[in-house]
Amino acid sequence: MQYKTAMDIYALHEQLAKVVDDINGKQKMLKKGIDSTNDKKVKTLLTEYNDKLENLRGELLGTKQKSIFADEERLRERISEVYLAVTMQEAAPSNLQIQRIGVLQQEVNKAQQLNDILTKTYYAKSQEALDKSTAFKKELQPKLKKEEIKK
């Protein structure tokens, strides 16, 4: 029971990491777009999308660091806390720990859904706006296509 519970929490960490990696990839693309365009409306749209992604990322993991330790307790730290509690004891996980895993799973699923909603809401608009931006067409699109081919 302890091993299964620990692996469930480990899978939860992996699921959270996938969400955060997806957000980081989108933010990287948005920053390139913001830097390359001169159109004020496009910059506003891309900045708004980037800010919403950053707020979501900030809910998932600590983004402000003043010391070597996690200064903010976010979802990642709560998952780690349960993982340590389960793996460091020799007894079977308690009912409260198992219930907490379920709650944390719901939070990760909610974050994934919110990321999907933000993508549906902003991604198509931002791509369309970037495609219309002549600076983006000339500078970044060829680079992006080359990067995609390498993958």
C-alpha positions in Angstrom: 0.0 0.0 0.0 2.8 2.4 0.8 4.6 1.8 -2.5 1.4 2.2 -4.5 0.6 5.5 -2.7 4.1 6.8 -3.2 3.9 6.0 -6.9 0.5 7.7 -7.2 2.1 10.9 -5.7 5.1 10.5 -8.0 2.7 10.4 -11.0 1.0 13.5 -9.6 4.3 15.3 -9.6 4.9 14.2 -13.2 1.4 15.4 -14.3 2.1 18.8 -12.6 5.5 19.0 -14.3 3.9 18.4 -17.7 1.4 21.3 -17.1 4.3 23.6 -16.0 6.4 22.6 -19.0 3.5 23.4 -21.3 3.1 26.8 -19.7 6.8 27.5 -20.0 6.8 26.6 -23.7 3.9 28.9 -24.4 5.5 31.7 -22.4 8.8 31.4 -24.4 6.9 31.7 -27.7 4.9 34.6 -26.4 8.0 36.5 -25.2 9.5 36.1 -28.7 6.3 37.4 -30.2 6.1 40.4 -27.8 9.7 41.3 -28.5 9.4 41.0 -32.3 6.2 42.9 -33.0 5.6 46.6 -33.1 1.8 46.4 -33.2 0.4 47.7 -29.9 -2.8 45.6 -30.0 -0.8 42.4 -30.6 1.6 43.2 -27.8 -1.3 43.9 -25.5 -3.0 40.6 -26.4 0.3 38.6 -26.0 1.1 40.3 -22.7 -2.3 39.6 -21.4 -2.0 35.9 -22.3 1.5 35.7 -20.9 0.3 37.3 -17.6 -2.5 34.8 -17.2 -0.1 31.9 -17.8 2.3 33.4 -15.3 -0.5 33.7 -12.7 -1.4 30.0 -13.3 2.2 29.0 -13.0 2.5 31.0 -9.8 -0.4 29.0 -8.3 1.4 25.7 -9.2 4.9 26.4 -7.9 6.7 29.1 -6.1 7.9 31.9 -8.4 9.5 34.2 -5.8 12.6 33.1 -4.2 14.4 35.1 -1.5 16.3 32.2 0.1 17.5 28.7 -1.0 14.2 27.2 0.3 10.8 27.5 -1.2 9.5 30.8 0.1 5.9 30.1 -1.0 3.9 27.0 -0.4 2.2 26.1 -3.7 0.7 23.0 -5.2 4.2 21.4 -5.9 5.2 21.9 -2.2 2.0 20.4 -0.9 2.5 17.3 -3.2 6.1 17.0 -1.9 4.9 17.3 1.7 2.5 14.3 1.3 5.2 12.3 -0.6 7.7 12.8 2.2 5.2 11.9 4.8 4.3 8.6 3.0 7.8 7.6 2.1 9.5 8.4 5.4 7.2 6.3 7.6 7.2 2.6 7.8 3.5 2.3 8.5 0.8 2.2 5.8 -0.4 5.6 4.6 -3.2 7.0 6.8 -6.7 7.6 5.5 -6.1 11.4 5.7 -3.0 11.1 3.5 -4.9 9.1 1.0 -7.7 11.6 1.0 -5.3 14.4 0.6 -3.8 12.8 -2.5 -7.3 12.8 -4.0 -7.7 16.5 -3.2 -4.3 17.3 -4.7 -5.2 15.2 -7.8 -8.3 17.4 -8.2 -6.1 20.6 -8.0 -3.7 19.3 -10.6 -6.7 18.4 -12.9 -8.2 21.8 -12.3 -4.9 23.5 -13.3 -4.7 21.4 -16.5 -8.3 22.4 -17.3 -7.5 26.1 -16.7 -4.4 25.8 -18.9 -6.6 24.2 -21.6 -9.2 27.0 -21.3 -6.5 29.7 -21.6 -5.1 27.9 -24.7 -8.5 27.8 -26.3 -9.2 31.4 -25.4 -5.9 33.0 -26.3 -3.8 30.7 -28.4 -5.7 31.0 -31.7 -6.1 34.8 -31.3 -2.4 35.3 -30.5 -1.3 33.1 -33.5 -3.6 35.0 -35.8 -2.3 38.4 -34.5 1.3 37.3 -34.8 0.6 36.1 -38.4 -0.7 39.5 -39.3 2.3 41.2 -37.7 4.9 41.7 -40.5 7.8 41.8 -38.1 7.0 38.4 -36.8 6.5 36.9 -40.3 9.9 38.2 -41.4 12.0 37.4 -38.3 10.5 34.6 -36.3 8.5 32.3 -38.5 11.4 30.9 -40.5 13.3 30.3 -37.2 10.3 28.5 -35.7 9.9 26.3 -38.8 13.6 25.4 -38.6 13.3 24.6 -34.9 10.3 22.4 -35.6 12.1 20.5 -38.3 15.0 19.7 -35.9 12.6 18.1 -33.5 
